[in-house]
Every structure is written in C-alpha cells, then in structure tokens.
C-alpha cells in the first residue's frame, strides 16, 4: 500500500472516484499488520471515501500473494478473475493474482495507474 498511496496520489483517488461514477466497483486489498489497521484508515480517509470496500490482510487472517486472499475478495465482491484488474507494487503479489487469471499490473512508479486508465477512461 505504501507505493500506491504514499503522499496520497490525488490522480489515483480521482481515478477511483471516476470508476465508481461509471458504475465500477473499486476495492482496496492491502497487506497490513496491527499498526497499519489502526493507522492508515484514519490517516488516509480519502482512500476510504474513494473505495467501495477496503480489505485488510490483518482482518482477513491471510496475506498477498496467497491465492486464498484473492479468492476471498473475488467471492465477497462477486467478481470474476477475467473482469478484475489488480495493481500492486510487489512482483510476487502480481504473480499470485496472475495465477488466478486476474489482470495484474505491476506499479513501477506514479505514472503506472494513470497511464493504464488513460486508455480505458474517457
């Protein structure tokens, strides 16, 4: 979560809102520890407000890249892997999601997410 939301990226938050306005469901899946679960939802209310749901590994008792955490979110949301796009800054997490058939994009820098959606959002 640090790579995507450090210093809060307004362009990513705007994309999340636009996706929701277009009827897409936007969820966050974050590996967390006990400190994170209390710290970051309060520190980043913009993320909470831009997402339909936030899944925290500490609450779920599983972590990325375990297949079961992705399966849990897919099932809870009613998503099919082929209709899901997953962004992460960790190659292992990308590989874990890819193995389930989820379109997975490795976040390399602050342009990755806006560049991806520049092609999709009008």
QUIVENUR-V591397 format. One record per helix or strand of 3 or more residues. SS is the DSSP state (h for helix, s for strand). FROM is the first residue (numbers start at 1). LEN is the number of residues. If there is no record, write none. Layout:
BEGIN
ss-><SS;SS>
from-><FROM;FROM>
len-><LEN;LEN>
END
This chain:
BEGIN
ss-><h;h;s;h;h;s;h;h;h;s;h;s;h>
from-><2;10;27;34;45;53;57;67;81;85;91;103;112>
len-><4;12;4;10;6;4;4;11;3;4;8;4;7>
END
